[in-house]
Amino acid sequence: MNDALRSGGVVAAVLLAAWGLFKLRVYLDVGAGYKAKALCSGVFGSGRDLDPQRAPQIHDDGYWLLRPFTARIDRHAQQVTASILGVHPRTAVQRPGFGATLQALDAPLARVPSSSPAQAGPTSAWSHAPGPDALQRLVEQAFTEPNPTRLRRTYAVLVVHDGQIVAERYADGITADMPLPGWSMAKSVLNALIGLLVADGRLALDSRALLPAWTADDPRAAITLEDLLRMRSGLRFSEVYANPWSDVLHMLYRSSDMGGYAASLPVQHRAGSRWSYASGTSNILSLIARRTLGDEAYHTFPRTRLFEPLGMSSAVLEPDASGTFVCSSYMLATARDWARFGQLWAAGGRVDGLALLPESWVRFSTSPTPESDGRYGAHWWLKLNPDIGGDTAAASRIAPDACFAIGHEGQTLSIIPSRKLVVVRLGASIHIDAWDQAGFIAGIQDVVS
């Protein structure tokens, strides 16, 4: 009996040690991956002069898990490598026209075609008509820090009214020509790309069996394109950024094929029955777009069909190691180019008087998903979450036709078509509740309209 107990104890100890080592390996992969990718995009994509050890997005506030990691920037090779004492290093590489990509743990980067930046189109030149003093004061206030323990870190604010820039300001070290990450704002850009494919007849909202692995006898075959757009696929996906072992962090920082990883997860609920915000869903859609178009056309599609017609010459979607655009999270553009995308929606899908997207697609995209209690449309937010002021009196003042693209650290694109208003705010609010988006938008709406 004693021998059996001792043997069982040894086995348990070995298993616990193995589990601990696995969790440590995941932490090292995710932490180094996040630091390398964020720095690579910031230094080479945005052109910022960042301290590789103390940049806010990889050091401050709640990012204490990232502090032990050190990073080395190779400006000649345009890559960043991060690790703890050289253990399990991760490297992100900048490629022309495709931004930063985190190298896979077990495979080389997939080839992407050589690409030139989007060409400036007819909408490139903004006209300026400075708004009222009350508006300028609101914009100035957005750059103040009323709570030193919960910093806003606003980088850029741009307000467009009736097609003209009425207010614009940037933080020290940030310029109007600097592409900045939108994080999950890219999801709304993905919506437009899918809308173009639907308008072309290449996809349909009721399409099923959207991937080869989703065979007829697989419950995932019941998921429609609309279910994916409305975040009601029923697939398991944990969107928990505070947990290094969650699905979203495994996808972004350990998986070379992010759409494939998300598509492989099991069904938890019947397709269409429950709403659950999941970044994996967006990367499944991006993978479907890739399979629909084929690699060569897919890699040029955002630039030729969306960015160039809108004059978004700074816009870059960044791919994963397999070559699929990470449309859940990785897109850079200047504040003015984010506003150009917003103008497309404010104008019902039209640019320079011509229909780029069908007006019916814009209406569909901003119609409520019932399973979300009306908070979400099709890759667009219709109501603000409580952590950025969504349950305040200010939120109730915002016009009911407003829609929002919202990203990590307080990136926001707000559109109110009835007021001809588009507002961009970019920054690094690591404590997301430091930024009161509802109060900011309600205030701008009050003084501009």
Residue pairs with C-beta under 8 A, 6 or more apart in sequence:
23 245
25 88
26 244
26 245
26 250
26 254
27 65
27 244
28 83
28 84
28 87
28 88
29 88
29 90
29 105
29 253
29 254
30 244
30 249
30 250
30 253
30 254
31 65
31 66
31 68
31 69
31 82
31 84
31 244
32 69
32 82
32 83
32 84
32 88
32 89
32 90
33 82
33 90
33 92
33 102
33 252
33 253
33 254
34 58
34 66
34 249
34 252
34 253
35 58
35 66
35 69
35 71
35 80
35 82
35 90
36 71
36 80
36 81
36 82
36 90
36 91
36 92
36 102
37 80
37 92
37 100
37 102
37 252
37 253
38 55
38 57
38 58
39 50
39 52
39 55
39 58
39 71
39 73
39 80
39 82
39 92
40 78
40 79
40 80
40 92
40 93
40 94
40 100
41 92
41 99
41 100
41 181
41 318
41 330
41 332
42 48
42 50
42 55
42 57
42 181
43 49
43 50
43 73
43 75
43 80
44 78
44 94
44 99
44 100
45 94
45 99
45 100
45 179
45 181
45 316
45 318
45 332
46 178
46 179
46 180
46 181
46 332
47 178
47 179
48 173
48 174
48 178
49 173
52 70
52 71
52 72
52 73
52 80
53 59
53 70
53 71
56 153
56 428
56 430
57 63
57 409
57 428
57 430
58 66
58 69
58 71
59 66
59 67
60 151
60 430
61 150
61 151
61 430
61 431
62 242
62 430
62 431
63 430
65 244
68 84
69 82
69 83
69 84
70 82
70 83
70 84
71 80
71 81
71 82
72 80
72 81
72 82
73 80
74 80
74 81
77 93
78 93
78 94
78 95
79 91
79 92
79 93
79 94
80 91
80 92
81 89
81 90
81 91
82 89
82 90
82 91
83 89
83 90
90 102
90 103
90 253
91 102
91 103
92 100
92 101
92 102
92 103
93 100
93 101
93 103
93 109
94 100
95 101
95 112
96 114
96 115
96 116
97 114
97 115
97 116
97 117
97 303
97 316
98 112
98 115
98 299
98 316
98 317
98 318
98 319
99 316
99 317
99 318
99 330
99 332
100 318
100 330
101 109
101 318
101 319
101 320
101 321
102 253
102 320
102 321
103 109
103 321
104 256
104 321
104 322
105 254
105 256
106 256
107 256
107 321
109 321
109 323
110 319
110 321
110 322
110 323
111 323
112 299
112 319
112 323
113 295
113 296
113 299
113 300
115 299
115 300
115 303
117 303
117 313
117 314
117 316
118 303
118 307
118 308
118 312
118 313
118 314
118 315
119 308
119 313
120 311
120 313
121 308
121 309
121 310
121 311
121 313
122 311
122 352
123 310
123 311
123 340
123 343
123 351
123 352
124 311
124 313
126 160
126 164
126 165
126 336
127 163
127 164
127 165
128 164
128 165
128 166
129 161
129 164
129 165
129 166
130 136
130 166
130 167
131 159
131 161
131 166
131 167
131 447
131 448
132 447
132 448
134 447
135 159
135 166
135 167
135 444
135 447
135 448
136 167
138 167
138 440
138 443
138 444
138 447
139 157
139 159
139 167
139 168
139 169
140 169
142 152
142 154
142 157
142 169
142 425
142 440
143 152
143 154
143 157
143 169
143 171
144 152
145 151
145 152
147 434
150 431
150 433
150 434
151 429
151 430
151 431
151 434
152 410
152 427
152 429
152 434
152 435
153 171
153 409
153 427
153 428
153 429
153 430
154 171
154 425
154 426
154 427
154 429
154 435
155 170
155 171
155 174
155 180
155 426
155 427
155 428
156 169
156 170
156 171
156 174
156 180
156 335
156 424
156 425
156 426
156 427
157 167
157 168
157 169
157 335
157 423
157 424
157 425
157 426
158 165
158 167
158 168
158 335
158 336
158 338
158 339
158 423
158 424
159 165
159 166
159 167
159 168
159 421
159 422
159 423
159 424
159 444
159 448
160 166
160 339
160 342
160 343
160 421
160 422
160 423
161 419
161 420
161 421
161 422
161 448
162 420
163 343
163 420
165 336
165 339
166 448
168 176
168 335
170 176
170 178
170 335
171 427
174 180
176 334
176 335
176 336
177 314
177 334
178 334
179 314
179 315
179 316
179 332
179 333
179 334
179 337
180 332
180 333
180 334
180 335
180 411
180 426
181 330
181 331
181 332
181 407
181 411
181 426
182 189
182 331
182 332
182 333
182 338
182 405
182 407
182 411
182 413
182 426
183 329
183 330
183 407
183 408
183 409
183 411
184 279
184 328
184 329
184 405
184 406
184 407
184 408
184 411
185 331
185 338
185 405
185 406
185 407
185 411
185 412
185 413
186 282
186 317
186 326
186 327
186 328
186 329
186 330
186 331
186 407
187 279
187 282
187 327
187 328
187 379
187 405
188 341
188 379
188 380
188 405
188 413
189 302
189 306
189 317
189 327
189 331
189 341
189 405
190 282
190 285
190 286
190 327
190 328
190 379
191 229
191 365
191 378
191 379
191 380
192 306
192 341
192 344
192 357
193 289
193 301
193 302
193 305
193 306
193 327
194 203
194 225
194 229
194 285
194 289
194 379
195 357
195 358
195 361
195 365
196 301
196 305
196 306
196 357
197 203
197 289
197 292
197 293
198 204
198 205
198 225
198 361
199 357
199 358
199 361
202 292
202 293
203 225
203 288
203 289
203 292
204 225
205 224
205 225
205 226
205 229
205 364
206 224
206 225
206 226
207 224
207 225
208 221
208 222
208 223
208 224
209 215
209 216
209 221
210 223
210 224
210 225
210 228
210 284
210 288
211 220
211 263
211 284
211 287
211 288
211 291
213 220
213 263
213 264
214 220
214 221
214 223
214 263
215 221
219 234
219 267
219 270
219 271
220 235
220 263
220 267
220 271
222 270
222 271
223 233
223 234
223 235
223 271
224 271
224 272
225 285
225 288
226 378
227 233
227 234
227 271
227 272
228 281
228 284
228 285
228 288
229 285
229 365
229 378
229 379
230 275
230 369
230 371
230 372
230 376
230 377
230 378
231 275
231 276
231 277
231 278
231 281
231 369
231 372
231 376
231 379
232 271
232 272
232 273
232 274
232 275
232 276
232 369
232 371
233 271
233 278
233 281
233 284
234 267
234 268
234 269
234 270
234 271
234 272
234 273
234 274
235 262
235 263
235 265
235 266
235 267
235 268
235 278
235 280
235 281
236 247
236 265
236 266
236 267
236 268
237 247
237 248
237 262
237 265
237 276
237 278
237 279
237 280
237 281
238 246
238 247
238 248
239 246
239 247
239 248
239 276
239 277
239 278
239 279
240 246
240 248
241 248
241 249
241 408
243 249
247 262
247 265
247 280
248 278
248 279
248 280
250 261
251 258
251 261
251 262
251 279
251 280
251 283
252 258
252 279
252 326
252 328
252 329
255 261
255 320
256 320
256 321
256 322
257 287
257 320
257 321
257 322
257 324
258 280
258 283
258 320
258 322
258 324
258 326
258 328
259 280
259 283
259 284
259 285
259 286
259 287
259 288
259 290
259 320
259 324
260 287
260 322
261 280
261 283
262 278
262 279
262 280
262 281
262 283
262 284
263 280
263 284
263 287
265 280
272 371
273 371
274 371
275 369
275 371
275 372
275 373
275 376
277 376
279 328
279 329
280 328
281 328
282 327
282 328
282 329
282 379
283 320
283 324
283 326
283 327
283 328
285 327
286 324
286 325
286 326
286 327
286 328
287 324
289 298
289 301
290 298
290 323
290 324
290 325
292 298
293 301
295 323
299 319
299 323
302 315
302 317
302 325
303 315
306 312
306 356
307 313
307 315
307 337
309 351
309 356
310 337
310 340
310 341
310 343
310 344
310 351
310 356
311 337
311 340
312 333
312 337
312 340
312 341
313 337
314 332
314 333
314 334
314 337
315 331
315 332
315 333
315 337
315 341
316 331
316 332
316 333
317 325
317 326
317 327
317 330
317 331
318 325
318 326
318 330
318 331
318 332
319 325
319 326
319 330
320 326
329 407
329 408
333 341
335 424
335 426
338 413
338 424
338 426
339 413
339 422
339 424
341 413
342 405
342 413
342 414
342 415
342 422
342 423
342 424
343 351
343 422
344 350
344 351
344 356
344 357
345 362
345 365
345 366
345 403
345 415
345 417
346 415
346 416
346 417
346 420
346 421
346 422
347 417
348 359
348 362
348 417
349 355
349 356
349 357
349 358
349 359
349 361
349 362
350 356
350 359
364 378
365 377
365 378
365 379
365 380
365 403
366 377
366 378
366 380
366 382
366 401
366 403
367 377
367 378
368 374
368 375
368 376
368 377
368 382
369 375
369 376
369 377
369 378
374 382
374 383
375 381
375 382
375 383
375 385
376 382
377 403
380 403
380 404
380 405
381 403
381 404
381 405
381 406
382 402
382 403
382 404
383 390
383 395
384 390
384 395
384 398
384 404
384 406
384 437
384 438
385 406
387 432
387 433
388 406
388 410
388 412
388 432
388 433
388 435
388 436
388 437
388 438
389 395
389 436
389 437
389 438
389 439
390 438
392 436
392 438
392 439
394 436
394 438
394 439
394 441
394 442
394 443
395 438
395 442
397 442
397 445
397 446
398 416
398 438
398 441
398 442
398 445
399 416
399 418
399 419
399 445
401 416
401 417
401 418
402 414
402 415
402 416
402 441
403 414
403 415
404 412
404 413
404 414
404 415
404 437
405 412
405 413
406 412
406 413
406 437
409 427
409 428
409 429
409 430
409 432
410 425
410 427
410 428
410 429
410 432
410 434
410 435
410 437
411 425
411 426
411 427
412 423
412 424
412 425
412 437
413 422
413 423
413 424
414 421
414 422
414 423
414 424
414 425
414 437
414 441
415 421
415 422
416 422
416 441
416 445
419 445
419 448
419 449
421 444
421 445
421 448
421 449
423 440
423 441
423 444
425 435
425 437
425 440
427 435
429 435
